[in-house]
């Protein structure tokens, strides 16, 4: 059992990255997407047209089809994540610039500390308890079920709460 005091943004970042990996993206790709999902959620940006709804086999096809420098949008946790094909692979865009997976990893390390491995393991178990299509549909609802509780309204903006891996693991035992 691990309990960590953390605000919601890193929890959403990590969960979105875990979901993206389950849907077929590699870790570096997924980390950048997780960071952008959290950003899009925080700023409640609008939905883009031409959204790609990933499934593992479709990710492989799209990765091969997308030429270097080309962009697409990936539907992840009900957010349209802008993605570009770079020399290093797919990278989510923030303010039209590719996000560095190393910076996201440092962010998560700083926010979760020693609890990161256990939290990520619990999230991965939850993600793998569902078929990819079902996970893609339910991922945000699952996040809402285990995210840290914080005060409503402006009092809760950026506030930390307790994230408990027992809750995350219980969700996976009950099929989400």
N, C-alpha and C positions, 0 to 999 in steps of 0.2 A: 504494500500500500504506500502510495506517495501522495502527499498533499503539498501543494505549492501555492504561495500567494503571488498572483500575477494579474495584470489587467487583461481584457478580452482580446486586444489586437494581436499579441503574440500567440494566443490560443487559436484564434481564427487563422493566422498565418500558418501555423504548424498543421492544423487540421486540413486546411485546403491543400497543402503540400502532400500530406499523406493520401488524401483522396485522389489527387492528380497522379501520384505514383501508382495507386491501385488501378487507375484508368489507363495506365500504359506509358506515362511520361517518366523519363529518368529523373534521378534525384535533383540534379542541378536545374533542370527545366521546371520541375515541380516546386522547388524552393522559390524561384522567381515568380511563379504564378501565385503561390500562397501569399507572398508579400503584396502583390497587386490586388488580389481579392480583398485582403484586409484594407488596403487603401481605398478601393472602390466602395467597400462597405461603409467605411468611415465617412466618406464624402458623398455617398449615395448618388454616384454619377449615373447618367442615363444608360440605357441598353443600346448596344450597337446592332446594326443589321448584319445579316450573313453570318450568324453564329454557328460555330462547329460544336456539335454535341459529341464529346469523345467517348469511345469505347476502345479497349486495347488494340483490336485489329485495325480500327480506323485511325488511331494515332500513328501506327506504322505507315499506313498508306499516305496520310496527310504529310508526315515528316518527309517522306520520299518525294512527294509531289511538289511541295513548297520549295521554290528556288531560293537561293541565297538572297537575302535582303527583302524577300516578300513577306507580307504580313497577313495574318488571319485573326479571328477572334475565337476563343475557346470558352464554352459555357462551363463555368466551374462555380459551384455553390450559388447558382442563379445569377451570376455576374458574367458579363461579356469581357473576358480578359484579352487585351490586345497582345499578340505574340508575333515575334519576328524570327526568321531563320537566320542564324549567325554562323560563323565558322565553328563555334563551339556547340551548336545545337540550337534548339528553340529557346528563346528567352522572352519572358513577359516584358512589356514596355511600361515605364512610368514616365510621364511627361516626354513621350517620344524617344526615350533612351532605354536600351536594354538594362534590365536589373541584373546586378552581379549576384550569383548564387552564394559567393563567399561572404558578401555583406549580409545576406539574409541568415546564413549560418551563424555569423558572429552575433547578430541581433538575437536569434533564438538562444544561443549559448548564454548570452548576457541576461536574458529575461528568465530562463528556466534554471540556469545553473546546473547543479548535479542532478536535478530531477528530469532533465531533458530526455535522457535515454528511456526512462521508465514511462514518461508521458507519451513519447512517440511510439513505444512498443504497445501501450494500451490502445492508442488511436489506430495503429496498424491492425491490431486484432479486431477492432470494431469494423474497420474498413473491409477486412477480409471475411467478415461474417456475412456479408451481403454480396450478391452478384453485382458486377460492375454497373449494369443498367439501373438496378434498384438503388445502389449507392449514389449514383449520379442524381437520381430524383430526390433522395431523402437526406443528402449530406448536410444541407443547411438546417433542417429540422433536428437532426441528430446533434449538431453543434449547439443549437439552442437548448437541448436537453441537458448537456453536460457543462456548458460554459460557466465560468464563475458568476455567482450572483453579485450584482452591484446595485446601488441605489438607482431609482428611476430618475429620468430627466438629467438636467445639467449636473446634479450632484454625482451622478454615476460616470460622467464623461472622463475617461482616463483613470477611473478608480480601480484599485486592485480588489480582487476577491479570491476565494479559495477554489482551486481546481483540484479535484480528487480523482485519482485513477480508478478507485473502486467504482465510481459512477460510470466512468467510461467503460470499464471491463464488464459491468453489469449490463450495459446496453448491448454489448456484443453477445453475451450469453442469452439475451432475450431477442436476438435477431434484430437489434436496433431498437 
